Amino acid sequence: MNSFNLTRDNFKSRIAQSFSRAAKGYDQEASLQKQVANQLLEFLPKQLSSNPSDTVILDLGTGTGYAIPYLTQLYPDAHLLGVDVAEGMLKVNASQNGHLLIDYICADAESLPFVDASVDLIVSSLAIQWCRDYPAFFAECKRVLKPQGQLYISTLGPRSLWQLHEAWLKVDEIQHVNRFEALETLVSYSDGLTLFLKETEVNKQAYPNLQQLLKSLKSIGASVVEHRETTGLGGRHRLAQLEKVYQSFVHGDGSLPLTYQVFYLAWCKNDR
Ligand SMILES: C[S@@+](CC[C@H](N)C(=O)[O-])C[C@H]1O[C@@H](n2cnc3c(N)ncnc32)[C@H](O)[C@@H]1O
């Protein structure tokens, strides 16, 4: 299997394709994503200080729109924008939430197509771990937020998927699993924004078998590995080896554990 160095845009288009392909089955596989989104939404302010009818909210990396019904209920008069790099995700989202007044925009979180100081609230659940240029992402959020605007994100930390990472290391030397930034590193990129929420959670999922475990990774996009042209799930022979090695983590009931380290973070844009 060949490995290539990829440009950032090539990686982005693979992310977009991977999520678009996964879009139709995403909701069935997305139990972790739903738990994390629920927790992130709990942190949101029940009221925003802006005039409700002038309020603009971005659901960034909106996916199939799990957060949309909650956001429209919480902020009924706001103008809600669903942004995602994967057109396939936006199509499923629109088919499920088309009755709600939302605008959909296919765009990259690192290059937002909005004018300066035009957004009151950015909410982004389990999407920005696919950004490759965090300073660009935070600079864009800072640019489009109005003064006192807020950014709420959930994202994955470096302890995520550690069992899979360790198991693959025993099979071959290829990188099959993406690695994620440490909290301090992530926060260090958010210059000019004031951090006011910083929570870490260890979320343990269990799967009946390796096939289900790997399928769930596809829905979170984790089968796309940076610096590799092929997906990270491996051929049949290596998957059999992986299954054997993964038995060292197996639970008493036979299920396979996979840990996600989740960060919940929120920032406010200062007046200047
Ligand atoms: C795991 S899904 C989460 C979807 C949704 N927020 C949820 O909680 O169910 C991640 C989403 O982020 C999108 N995404 C990944 N990288 C992105 C980027 N750079 N800009 C915008 N969206 C991105 C993917 O296409 C995908 O729809």
The ligand as a MOL file (V3000), in Angstrom:
LIG
                    3D

  0  0  0     0  0            999 V3000
M  V30 BEGIN CTAB
M  V30 COUNTS 27 29 0 0 0
M  V30 BEGIN ATOM
M  V30 1 C -18.0820 14.0630 13.4470 0
M  V30 2 S -19.0150 15.1210 12.4280 0 CHG=1
M  V30 3 C -19.9050 16.0870 13.6130 0
M  V30 4 C -21.1670 16.6590 13.0300 0
M  V30 5 C -22.0620 17.4090 14.0030 0
M  V30 6 N -21.4210 18.5950 14.5270 0
M  V30 7 C -22.5120 16.4810 15.1240 0
M  V30 8 O -22.2280 16.7880 16.2860 0
M  V30 9 O -23.1670 15.4690 14.8280 0 CHG=-1
M  V30 10 C -17.7960 16.2810 11.8580 0
M  V30 11 C -18.2900 17.2120 10.7640 0
M  V30 12 O -17.3060 18.2370 10.5790 0
M  V30 13 C -17.1590 18.4810 9.1970 0
M  V30 14 N -15.8370 19.0710 8.9690 0
M  V30 15 C -14.6400 18.4740 9.0750 0
M  V30 16 N -13.6520 19.3500 8.8120 0
M  V30 17 C -14.2600 20.5370 8.5310 0
M  V30 18 C -13.7850 21.8270 8.1640 0
M  V30 19 N -12.4820 22.0750 8.0380 0
M  V30 20 N -14.6790 22.8040 7.9450 0
M  V30 21 C -16.0150 22.5730 8.0630 0
M  V30 22 N -16.5330 21.3690 8.4010 0
M  V30 23 C -15.6650 20.3670 8.6330 0
M  V30 24 C -17.3440 17.1030 8.5640 0
M  V30 25 O -17.6590 17.1810 7.1970 0
M  V30 26 C -18.4580 16.5310 9.4080 0
M  V30 27 O -19.7260 16.8240 8.8920 0
M  V30 END ATOM
M  V30 BEGIN BOND
M  V30 1 1 1 2
M  V30 2 1 2 3
M  V30 3 1 2 10
M  V30 4 1 3 4
M  V30 5 1 4 5
M  V30 6 1 5 6
M  V30 7 1 5 7
M  V30 8 2 7 8
M  V30 9 1 7 9
M  V30 10 1 10 11
M  V30 11 1 11 12
M  V30 12 1 11 26
M  V30 13 1 12 13
M  V30 14 1 13 14
M  V30 15 1 13 24
M  V30 16 1 14 15
M  V30 17 1 14 23
M  V30 18 2 15 16
M  V30 19 1 16 17
M  V30 20 1 17 18
M  V30 21 2 17 23
M  V30 22 1 18 19
M  V30 23 2 18 20
M  V30 24 1 20 21
M  V30 25 2 21 22
M  V30 26 1 22 23
M  V30 27 1 24 25
M  V30 28 1 24 26
M  V30 29 1 26 27
M  V30 END BOND
M  V30 END CTAB
M  END
